[in-house]
Amino acid sequence: DKVRRSRPDLVVLDIMMPRIDGLEVCRRLRKDTSIPIIMLT
């Protein structure tokens, strides 16, 4: 929700995040946006 409102130029995600992993966040973002994503492993 926050990403959709603020419209960042780029999102950096870590695979190992608390509560929800970076892959799931990436999947959710890809449903609705085309914001570039960098994944850290």
C-alpha positions as CSV (number, residue, x, y, z in Angstrom):
1,D,0.0,0.0,0.0
2,K,2.8,2.4,0.9
3,V,4.6,1.7,-2.3
4,R,1.6,2.4,-4.4
5,R,1.1,5.8,-2.7
6,S,4.7,7.0,-2.7
7,R,5.7,5.6,-6.2
8,P,9.4,5.0,-5.6
9,D,11.8,4.8,-8.5
10,L,13.3,1.5,-7.2
11,V,12.6,-1.0,-4.5
12,V,15.4,-2.9,-2.7
13,L,14.3,-6.1,-1.0
14,D,16.1,-8.7,1.0
15,I,15.2,-12.4,0.7
16,M,15.3,-12.7,4.5
17,M,13.0,-10.1,6.0
18,P,10.9,-10.3,9.2
19,R,7.2,-11.3,8.9
20,I,7.1,-11.7,5.1
21,D,10.0,-12.7,2.9
22,G,11.3,-10.6,0.0
23,L,10.0,-13.0,-2.7
24,E,6.5,-12.7,-1.5
25,V,6.7,-8.9,-1.4
26,C,8.1,-9.0,-4.9
27,R,5.2,-11.2,-6.1
28,R,2.7,-8.7,-4.5
29,L,4.4,-5.7,-6.1
30,R,4.5,-7.4,-9.5
31,K,0.7,-7.9,-9.5
32,D,0.0,-4.2,-9.5
33,T,3.2,-2.2,-10.5
34,S,6.1,-2.2,-12.8
35,I,8.5,-0.6,-10.3
36,P,12.1,-2.0,-10.7
37,I,13.1,-4.3,-7.9
38,I,16.6,-5.3,-6.7
39,M,16.8,-8.5,-4.6
40,L,19.6,-8.9,-2.1
41,T,20.5,-12.5,-1.2
